[in-house]
Amino acid sequence: MAEVTVLEKDVNEMQLAQDEITHLERRWSQDDELLHGSKEWRDVVKHVFILSEAGKPIYSRHFSEEKLVSLFGVMQALVSCVSDSEDPNELESIQAGGHLFVFLRRSPLILVAVSQAGHSLPFLCIQLEYLYNQVVSVLTCNQLEGIYRQRKNYDLRRLLGGAESLLNRLLDFTDDAPDVLLGAVRCLKLRPASIRDAISNALLSHCSKLRTLVYGVLLAREEVIGMVRMKRCQLHPGDIHLLLNLVRSNESFQNGESWAPICLPHFDPMGFLYCYVSYLSEDCRAILLLLTTDRDMFFPLSDTRCRIVESLRKGKYLEKINEAMENGGYEMKDVDASVGGIEHFLYKHRGSSQYTCSTFPQHLSWKRIYPLYQTLHQRIHSPTRPLKLLYLTGETECILAWETGEFEAYITFGCLVQRSQAIAAVNNLLKWIKSQESSLFLLNLPTF
Amino acid sequence: MVTKASFTKKASLVNFFVYCTRYGQEEGDEYQKVLYYYPPEASEDSKIRTVGLAEAVIRFTGTFNCEHPCEYLTTKKTKQYFYEPEPDFWMAMTIGIPVTEKVKDGVSVPEYCSEDVWSNVYRSILIQSYEMFRFFMGTFESVLTKVSDDVNGLKSRLEHFYSKYVLTMELEHASLLDAIHGLIFLPLDRQNFLKIHCLVNLLEEQYPCARHVVFLYNEMLVWSGLEQKDMQVFYRYLTTNLFPSCAPEVMNSGRMTPQAGRFLLGPPDVKEEENFGKIPHVILHAGPTPEELQLVIYKLQNACICIFIDGTCRPGPVCFPWLFLWDIFYMDNFIYPTDTLQLTMDFFRKLEAFLLTHAPPVVEDVTTQQAKRLHSAAPDQHFKYVYFNRTNLAQKNTVIIEPGDRSSGGIPVEALRLLPDLHSDLHHMGTRVEIAAKMTNDYWVVAKLSDSREFYVVLNQKSASLLEITEEVQKLCRSQFNNIFFVD
C-alpha cells in the first residue's frame, strides 16, 4: 500500500514537471518572442549556459541571463524530466540539423552548449567540462556544494561576480585552440635546448627552498617556458590551461605583482592554492606563477621572483626568452625543405601531454579545418572501435590523423598531393620533430 | 585490468509512438494526441509523459531557429529519434543502447555503447516505418479524411499496422544497409534482359489493369515498372517481410513441381472457387498523385512476378467509376475476399495460364545464365564491400551481416560497425571524399563517395601500408566496377 502511494506521488510530480515545461516554454516563446525571433539570436554560433539544478540562471555567454529566465527553466526541466523517470537516466545531447545541443550535469550545476559551429560531440563535452572546472577553480567543489546544500535556490552569480570574464575568455580560447582537444599544452620553442634546462634549474634552485611551494610555472602568452613541481604533485594540462586562462583574463597582472586564491581541480578540487602572479621583470614579459598552500606567502614569493630574475639575468637568459617570445611560432617553410606539401600540422607528444604545431596558414580556414580535426579525433579515439590511422581525401584538402604509443598527429595537405609524396613528407616531419624534440618540448620536469 | 566482453544487452526497442499536435491541446486532454504507442502495456501516464517530453524537446530546439526539426536525442541509456512525416504528425522511436559488462578491478560495471546506435541507420529505420505504413494504408492525413470515423479510424489502422511491424524491425541487426536502403539488381546479359522486358510488355498489353509490373529473380530486381521511391519501399517489404515468411511454405508444399508456379499474394489454388488468399491494397506515392492498386505476386521457380492491378479497371471497355466509393476499402488491409469485384477467380485462372505459357522459358534461360555466372565467380576474396548508387538505388554487397556478435564472413564485427560512422562522415564532408582507416586490429576500411556513388570496402591485409591499400582499392574498383567512373 505504501509503495503505491509513493508511486502515485512520483507520477504526480512528473506530471507537474511536464506541465511546468509546457508553461515555461509558452512563457519563453511569449516573453522573448522579440529576442528569439531576432537575427542576433539566430546568428549566434555557440550559446553556452550554466544553471543550477534548481533552474537558476548563472551564466549565459551571449545575451543577459535576465532575458532568458524562462529558457533556463526549460533547460532545467528537460534535464530533470529525463533523470527523474522510473529508470534513472541522463540527458546528453540533441541534434537538430546543424545545431548540436550538449548537456553536462555536474551536480549542483547544469552546463549546456548549443552549437552550430560543426564541433564534434566529444569536443563540446570537453569544453563544458573545462567550463565546470573553471567555476570550481574560483569557488572549489567544497564551497559550491556547501552553498547549494544550504540553499537550493541560491543565486550563484553573487559569488561568481567578476568571474564572468574568466568564463568568457575560457570559451573564446577553447573554441579555437587545439590545446583542449588534445589535452596538452604548448611549450615556447627555445634553441638551443640548454636554455630551457638553465631556466628550469634557476626556477628549481630558488623554489625548492620554500617548504609550502607546490608549483612554479613560467609562461609566455599561450605557451609554457618552464615548470617545476613538488614531488608526487603532477601538474595536469587541464590545470595549466586554467592558469593560462587566469593570466589571460586579468588585466591587473600587467600592473605589477598580484596574489589570488585558485583551486586546481585536478590537483585538489576541494581546496585553494594561493597563486603569486607577476611579470618576470620590466624588461621581460614572461609571467611567473608560484603556487603555494600557505596564504601568507606573498612577500617571500616576491623575494623569490627577484632571485630567480637575478639568476636568469646573470646567464643572459632574459634576452633569450624575449627573443623566443618575439619569434613566436614557426611556419611550415621554417621547418625543413623536405616536408613539402604539408600545409599545417598538430603533433602531440603523448608521454608529456605537450604538443607543437605550425602556424596556421592564412589561405586556409581554421573554422573549417578544426571541426575536421575534431571528427578525425573522435574516430581515432572511439571507445568501442579505435583507429590507428585515418587518411581523409577531401575536396579542398587531405588530412592524415595518426596515433601511436608515442604520439598523436593531425597533418593537412593540399588536395592535389600524391599519397606517396604525403607519406614521405610525414616521415620527414616526424624525423624533424624528433631532432628538435628538446627545443619543442619540456621533457624533464624537475621536482623538488 | 580491464577486460571487455561482448554485449550483455543488445540494442532494443524501448518505445515507438505516433502523435498529432492538433489534438489534446487542453490540459487533461493530452491523451488524445497519442495516436499509437508501443509498448501497449505502458500506462496512460507514462505515455502522456513520454509524448509530452518529446513535444517539449522539439519546441525547445525550435526556439534556436534550427533550419531542421529535431532529429534525435541521446541520453546515457537511450537514443530517441524523431520524424515529422506530415505537418502536425510526429513519429518517435526510442532505442535502448547496447550494454557491455566491463570488469574493472574485479567489479563488473555496465558500459553503454552509444556509438553502436548510429544516428543515420536508426533514423532511416524510423522513416522507413512511415513509408511502409503509407505504402499499405496511405498518408496519415488521407486515412483521417477518408474515414468518417474521425481520429479513431486512424488510430485503429496505426494499431493494426504497427503492432505487427515494430516486432519485425530487427533492430539489433541494423547496419549500413539500413542507412543506404538500396535495391539489389540481378546482373543479366542483354538478351535475357530483353526477353524479360518483352514478357512484361506482353503481360501489360494483355491485361491493361496491370498498371505496373516488377520482375525479380532470386530476390534480386530485374525489371521494375515502379518509380524508384516506391520500388525502394516495395523491395524492403519483399525482402524483409514477404520472402522470409514464404520460404518455408515452398519447402513444405508437396504439390510444387519445377514447372508449376503459385500466387504468393493471390489465391492459393485457383481450382478452389472461394479462397482468394491475401490481395493487399497498396498506395504508390512517387507519382504526381497517389495511386491505389492491388498487389498480386506470382512465383515461378526462382522468379517472382509482381503485378500492381487497378481493380477498378476491367480488361475491355467496361468501366465502373462508382467503385471508387467502396466503404470497406480500408477495413482490413490483409483480407480481401470479395471487395475486389474485378479480380474474379476466372481472372486469376487466366492470369496463371498466361504466365505458365510465357514465363517458364524466360525463367529457365535466366537460371542457366545464373548457374554459369556462379560457376565462374572468383572464390574466396580477401575483401568485402558494399556499393551503392543513389541515382538508381543500386546496391551491391558481399558483406553478409550475420546475426549476433560473431564476426561476419571472416570480418571482425568492429569493421562492420565502423561502416555507418564512415557513411555519416562522408556525407558531412562533401560530395567527393575518401576515407581510409586502419583499425587497431590492423584491418583496413576504405570508404569513398563520388557524387551519387558510395563504396565501402573492408580489406584483410594486415601490415599493409596506406600506399599498398590505395593501390589495392584502385585495382578492386577496376575489376569489380570497370564501367563505373570513380573520381580518385
Interface residues (C-beta under 8 A of the other chain):
Chain A: V11 M14 Q15 Q18 D19 I21 T22 E25 W28 S29 H36 W41 R42 H47 L71 V74 M75 A77 L78 C81 V82 S85 E86 D87 N89 E90 L91 E92 S93 I94 Q95 A96 G97 G98 H99 F101 V114 L372 T375 R379 S382 P383 T384 R385 P386 L387 K388 L389 L390 Y391 L392 T393 G394 E395 R419 S420 I423
Chain B: E27 D45 S46 I48 R49 G52 L53 A56 V57 R59 F60 T61 T63 F64 N65 C66 E67 H68 P69 C70 E71 Y72 L73 T74 T75 K76 K77 T78 C113 S114 E115 D116 S119 E414 R417 L418 D421 D425 H428 M429 G430 T431 R432 V433 E434 I435 A436 A437 K438 M439 T440 D442 S465 L466 L467 T470
